Amino acid sequence: MLSLTYGEWLRQQLGCKVQKIALNAGFTCPNRDGRVGHGGCTYCNNQTFNPGYCATQKSVTQQLEEGKAFFSRKYPDMKYLAYFQAYTNTYAAVEHCIALYEEALAVPDVVGLVIATRPDCMPSALLDYLTQLNQRTFLIVEYGVESASDDTLRWINRGHTWQQSVEAIHETAGRGIRVGAHLILGFPGDTREELIRQARLVASLPLTTLKLHQLQVIRGTRMALEYERHPWSMPTVEEYIQLVRDYVRQLPPTMLLERFVSSSPAELLLAPKWGLKNHEFMDLLRKSLSTSWT
């Protein structure tokens, strides 16, 4: 299952070493502006993953050029994917979205796009454009699914259903576009049995890539306030590794697993505090997987 990393897969797809550059293009979300809700997802704090060059006062071109300057010091021959990451990157007028995507593709050494969005924010006109775009550049549409439980989706104020995720993924993949999904493991109520049930549902989807990571309670979020008032049990790193091992066993070998864990800045992280770097976690996970499958 872990024989091919995401970076190796990208190299196979594009024929060169590739780095994603995260962008904040000034989008918002429908559960922030009142269309489906207010306040956003209860766990969300974009400070946890936005690099310093990623700021709305800078143009897409400027963010990409600063990101390139950062990464090219180590790898001068690197190519780049423009990663529209912050918030919902299809949630605007179609013409505005297209202009931003085309601006990113005009930057030298940018060889494709990764567009993060929600399953309830893919208008048919934009999907028509992305279908054509997919014929001329590398493209992944990455849907924030977060959970296959509608109860959990309501609890985190997500504002969409599991069925909407299923429909968006099928419609996008049916256009020949690579589709990714992002899910979080460890919400209250996420027993092993419940997550294995969800994994089997995820396994049935036409996904190219899948991101998993543990629930993190981040300071400054509504979830942090709930956790501080009524703390719930969080998995140890050993328990989470066992959960991931059991989860990925349900998935088809054709589904590329992009990530399994996330690290937030220590000053923002309330729980769980494992004290591991990502590569240390991956070493433990590989050891667990190799032991369980021998």
Phi, psi and omega per residue, in radians:
M1 nan -0.569 -3.093
L2 -1.835 0.325 -3.050
S3 -1.222 -0.458 -3.131
L4 -2.140 2.078 3.122
T5 -1.411 2.900 3.113
Y6 -1.066 -0.735 3.116
G7 -1.090 -0.703 3.107
E8 -1.152 -0.688 3.106
W9 -1.105 -0.757 3.102
L10 -1.059 -0.709 3.115
R11 -1.081 -0.695 3.093
Q12 -1.113 -0.734 -3.098
Q13 -1.196 -0.657 -2.963
L14 -1.970 -0.185 3.076
G15 1.329 0.320 -3.137
C16 -2.792 2.921 3.059
K17 -1.299 2.301 -3.004
V18 -2.262 2.448 3.082
Q19 -2.179 2.354 3.021
K20 -1.402 2.412 3.033
I21 -1.992 2.021 -3.117
A22 -1.240 2.476 -3.131
L23 -2.222 2.553 2.922
N24 -2.050 1.780 -3.020
A25 -1.680 0.216 3.029
G26 1.524 0.287 3.106
F27 -1.347 2.878 2.971
T28 -2.159 -2.802 -3.129
C29 -2.381 2.657 -3.129
P30 -1.227 -0.265 3.047
N31 -1.671 0.230 3.006
R32 -1.969 -0.660 -3.021
D33 -1.644 0.049 3.052
G34 1.753 -0.118 -3.124
R35 -1.116 -0.765 3.050
V36 -2.140 -0.131 -3.138
G37 3.041 -3.105 3.133
H38 -2.269 2.663 3.022
G39 1.601 -0.231 -3.136
G40 1.291 -3.097 3.099
C41 -1.128 2.462 -3.010
T42 -1.167 -0.341 -3.100
Y43 -1.670 -0.082 -2.859
C44 -1.520 2.229 2.945
N45 -2.523 1.799 -3.037
N46 -1.126 -0.219 3.086
Q47 -1.105 -0.343 -3.056
T48 -1.269 -0.329 -3.090
F49 -2.340 0.010 3.128
N50 -1.498 2.057 3.052
P51 -1.184 2.945 -3.034
G52 -1.060 -0.583 -3.097
Y53 -1.369 -0.114 -2.998
C54 -1.659 1.637 -3.049
A55 -2.553 2.483 -3.033
T56 -1.168 -0.393 3.135
Q57 -1.302 -0.160 3.081
K58 -1.764 2.519 3.096
S59 -1.199 2.875 3.054
V60 -0.999 -0.756 3.138
T61 -1.066 -0.799 -3.126
Q62 -1.112 -0.743 3.117
Q63 -1.069 -0.748 3.133
L64 -1.149 -0.748 -3.138
E65 -1.126 -0.665 3.099
E66 -1.223 -0.643 3.062
G67 -1.134 -0.723 3.083
K68 -1.063 -0.761 -3.138
A69 -1.076 -0.639 3.139
F70 -1.163 -0.827 -3.048
F71 -1.420 -0.525 -3.038
S72 -1.236 -0.278 3.098
R73 -1.068 -0.581 -3.123
K74 -1.643 -0.620 -3.092
Y75 -2.271 1.519 -3.053
P76 -1.082 -0.448 -3.091
D77 -1.693 0.230 -3.099
M78 -1.145 2.530 2.920
K79 -1.880 2.958 -2.928
Y80 -2.396 2.592 2.938
L81 -1.910 2.257 3.057
A82 -1.378 2.030 -3.059
Y83 -1.824 1.732 3.062
F84 -1.317 1.671 -2.892
Q85 -1.855 -0.812 -2.941
A86 -1.280 2.213 3.088
Y87 1.130 -2.553 -2.971
T88 -1.898 1.818 -2.878
N89 -1.562 0.337 2.932
T90 -2.218 0.162 -3.006
Y91 -1.700 1.308 3.116
A92 -2.970 3.085 3.069
A93 -0.989 2.449 -3.082
V94 -0.973 -0.731 -3.113
E95 -1.097 -0.652 3.121
H96 -1.164 -0.786 3.111
C97 -1.025 -0.827 -3.118
I98 -1.047 -0.744 -3.126
A99 -1.070 -0.710 3.126
L100 -1.162 -0.761 3.137
Y101 -1.105 -0.761 -3.128
E102 -1.181 -0.605 3.065
E103 -1.063 -0.761 3.140
A104 -1.108 -0.743 -3.100
L105 -1.218 -0.341 3.118
A106 -1.385 -0.201 -3.137
V107 -1.319 2.286 -3.127
P108 -0.963 2.448 3.094
D109 1.292 0.069 2.985
V110 -1.524 2.077 -2.989
V111 -1.955 0.154 3.099
G112 2.986 3.135 -3.077
L113 -2.240 2.555 2.864
V114 -2.146 2.141 -3.036
I115 -2.037 1.964 3.116
A116 -1.572 2.311 -3.106
T117 -2.711 -3.045 3.109
R118 -1.857 2.689 -3.133
P119 -1.208 -0.266 3.117
D120 -1.723 0.247 -3.077
C121 -2.291 0.814 3.085
M122 -2.229 1.486 -3.141
P123 -1.146 2.628 -3.052
S124 -1.084 -0.605 3.134
A125 -1.131 -0.669 3.112
L126 -1.251 -0.649 3.099
L127 -1.132 -0.612 3.054
D128 -1.062 -0.798 3.108
Y129 -1.082 -0.789 -3.117
L130 -1.124 -0.566 3.071
T131 -1.078 -0.740 3.095
Q132 -1.225 -0.724 -3.141
L133 -1.054 -0.644 -3.127
N134 -1.090 -0.358 3.121
Q135 -1.388 -0.291 -3.067
R136 -2.107 -0.082 3.095
T137 -2.688 2.915 3.069
F138 -1.289 2.329 -3.054
L139 -2.547 2.339 2.918
I140 -2.215 2.290 2.950
V141 -1.767 2.115 -3.023
E142 -1.950 1.988 -3.097
Y143 -1.660 2.286 2.999
G144 -1.385 1.725 -3.134
V145 -1.562 -0.804 3.035
E146 1.253 -0.750 3.116
S147 -2.774 2.655 3.026
A148 -1.698 0.176 3.110
S149 -1.856 2.095 3.114
D150 -1.152 -0.542 3.077
D151 -1.068 -0.778 3.116
T152 -1.158 -0.730 3.134
L153 -1.054 -0.664 3.069
R154 -1.190 -0.721 -3.080
W155 -1.109 -0.611 -3.126
I156 -1.593 0.130 3.099
N157 1.089 0.656 -3.068
R158 -1.234 -0.712 3.049
G159 1.560 0.088 3.014
H160 -2.420 2.977 -3.099
T161 -1.891 2.906 3.032
W162 -1.062 -0.718 -3.112
Q163 -1.088 -0.625 3.074
Q164 -1.103 -0.639 3.077
S165 -1.123 -0.800 -3.139
V166 -1.010 -0.818 -3.084
E167 -1.162 -0.740 -3.126
A168 -1.139 -0.731 -3.135
I169 -1.124 -0.782 3.133
H170 -1.124 -0.738 -3.112
E171 -1.145 -0.720 -3.114
T172 -1.221 -0.825 3.114
A173 -1.097 -0.563 3.109
G174 -1.147 -0.311 3.055
R175 -1.517 0.021 -3.120
G176 1.498 0.184 -3.120
I177 -1.575 2.405 3.043
R178 -1.149 2.338 -3.094
V179 -2.132 2.309 3.021
G180 -1.966 2.804 3.058
A181 -2.390 2.631 3.127
H182 -2.139 2.224 3.093
L183 -2.314 2.604 3.126
I184 -1.961 2.299 -3.130
L185 -1.875 2.353 3.022
G186 1.999 0.269 3.024
F187 -1.142 2.681 3.030
P188 -0.918 2.297 -3.060
G189 1.661 -0.178 3.111
D190 -1.393 1.267 3.026
T191 -1.218 2.876 3.099
R192 -0.998 -0.769 -3.101
E193 -1.097 -0.710 3.137
E194 -1.163 -0.722 -3.118
L195 -1.258 -0.558 3.046
I196 -1.148 -0.688 3.048
R197 -1.037 -0.795 3.134
Q198 -1.132 -0.677 -3.141
A199 -1.043 -0.664 3.127
R200 -1.179 -0.584 3.055
L201 -1.179 -0.773 3.110
V202 -1.069 -0.679 -3.111
A203 -1.074 -0.440 -3.096
S204 -1.449 -0.093 -3.077
L205 -1.546 2.632 3.130
P206 -1.432 1.136 -3.103
L207 -1.651 2.443 2.981
T208 -1.483 -0.815 -3.090
T209 -2.245 2.720 3.108
L210 -2.453 2.301 3.021
K211 -1.924 2.278 3.013
L212 -2.126 2.532 2.863
H213 -2.735 2.845 -3.107
Q214 -1.224 2.631 2.980
L215 -1.112 2.294 3.035
Q216 -2.100 2.311 3.080
V217 -1.622 2.020 -2.983
I218 -1.912 2.319 3.107
R219 -1.015 2.534 3.140
G220 1.541 0.039 3.124
T221 -1.883 2.839 3.069
R222 -1.124 -0.606 3.121
M223 -1.113 -0.642 3.123
A224 -1.069 -0.707 3.103
L225 -1.097 -0.734 3.107
E226 -1.116 -0.742 -3.104
Y227 -1.151 -0.702 -3.134
E228 -1.182 -0.567 3.100
R229 -1.325 -0.766 -3.072
H230 -2.424 1.385 -3.101
P231 -1.028 2.491 3.037
W232 -2.047 2.868 -3.091
S233 -1.220 2.320 3.086
M234 -1.964 2.505 -3.098
P235 -1.199 2.568 2.957
T236 -1.265 2.924 3.125
V237 -1.093 -0.634 3.121
E238 -1.141 -0.724 3.123
E239 -1.168 -0.667 -3.138
Y240 -1.199 -0.710 3.107
I241 -1.062 -0.745 3.106
Q242 -1.109 -0.681 3.100
L243 -1.102 -0.825 3.122
V244 -1.058 -0.753 3.119
R245 -1.000 -0.803 -3.131
D246 -1.222 -0.598 -3.130
Y247 -1.155 -0.879 -3.036
V248 -1.229 -0.348 3.062
R249 -1.118 -0.367 -3.141
Q250 -1.465 -0.202 -2.977
L251 -1.621 2.640 3.111
P252 -1.251 2.613 -3.128
P253 -1.151 -0.268 3.125
T254 -1.389 -0.211 -3.108
M255 -1.513 2.085 -3.100
L256 -1.430 2.166 -3.106
L257 -1.633 1.908 -3.014
E258 -1.415 -0.642 -3.125
R259 -2.750 2.796 -3.112
F260 -2.259 -0.218 -3.004
V261 -2.623 2.707 3.089
S262 -2.311 2.562 3.109
S263 -2.106 2.166 3.083
S264 -1.804 2.730 3.090
P265 -0.941 2.390 -3.057
A266 -0.990 -0.616 -3.093
E267 -1.248 -0.286 3.128
L268 -1.758 -0.355 -3.017
L269 -1.445 2.132 3.085
L270 -1.606 -0.737 3.124
A271 -2.936 2.682 -0.145
P272 -1.435 2.604 -3.140
K273 -1.879 1.623 -3.086
W274 -1.541 -0.415 3.136
G275 1.238 0.487 3.141
L276 -2.040 2.475 2.953
K277 -1.382 2.796 -3.097
N278 -1.001 -0.727 -3.095
H279 -1.196 -0.535 3.087
E280 -1.204 -0.705 3.068
F281 -1.082 -0.773 -3.112
M282 -1.100 -0.639 3.089
D283 -1.070 -0.763 3.124
L284 -1.151 -0.698 -3.136
L285 -1.159 -0.775 3.118
R286 -1.053 -0.713 3.118
K287 -1.092 -0.745 3.135
S288 -1.130 -0.762 3.140
L289 -1.137 -0.772 -3.109
S290 -1.141 -0.620 3.132
T291 -1.213 -0.710 -3.058
S292 -1.320 -0.352 -3.087
W293 -1.864 0.172 3.104
T294 -1.754 nan nan
